[in-house]
């Protein structure tokens, strides 16, 4: 049985901000490199709308669950090792 004290709580604001940055920056970079030529004729507002519409689901449903699990694994190891 898992010791409840060994399971980390939710991320702090700083941890969450770092995790979001860690997911958003590479996602936006990859999308800009991939779609930049296609998006270049669009206005900045429309280009941002398209990028956000694609990036948000990738970050929220694709990357953040992995980052949360990684954070839990890292913190659980630290707590177990003292």
N, C-alpha and C positions, 0 to 999 in steps of 0.2 A: 504494500500500500504506500502511496506517495505521502510524504510528510507535507502538510499544508504550509508549514513555515518555509519549506524549501522551494515553493513555487512563487516566482516574482509577481508582484502586483502589476497594475497597468503602468505604462510608461509615463515618466514625468513629461512636463511640457517641453523641456529641452531635448529629451530623448525622442519624443514624437516629432519635434521640429527637424531634428537631424535625420530621422528615418524618412520623413516626407521629402526632405531635400535630396537624400540619397536615392530615392525613387524617381522624383520629378526631373532632376537635372539630366540624368542619362536618357530618360524617356524623351524629353523635349529635344535633346541633342540628336538622338537617333531619328526622331520624326522630322526635324529640320533638315538633316542630311538626306533623308529619304524623300521627303515631299517638298523640299525647298524650291526646286525648279517649278513644280506644279503650283505652289502657293505664291510664288513671287508676283504674279499679276494682280493678286487680291489686295484689297485695302488692308492696312494693319489690323483694323478691328475684325474684319472677316477672317483674316489669316489667324489671328489669336483665337477666334471662336472655333475654327476648324481644328486647330492644334489642341485646344482645351477639350473639345468634344471627343477627340481620339485619346488624348493622354489621361484624362481623369479615370475612365474605366480601366485602362491598363494599370495605372498606379493603384487604385483602390482594390480592384478585384484580382489583379495579377501579381503585383509586387509587394504590397503592404502585408498580406498574410504571411508571405515568406519572411519578410523582415521581422514581423512580430514573433514568429517561431524561432528565428535565429537569435533574437534578443532574449527570449525565454531560455533557450538552450545555453547561451553564454552566461546569463545570470545564474541559472540553476547550477552550472558547473562551478562557478565562483563560490556560491554558497556551500556547495558540497565539499569543496576543497578548503574552505575556511578562509 
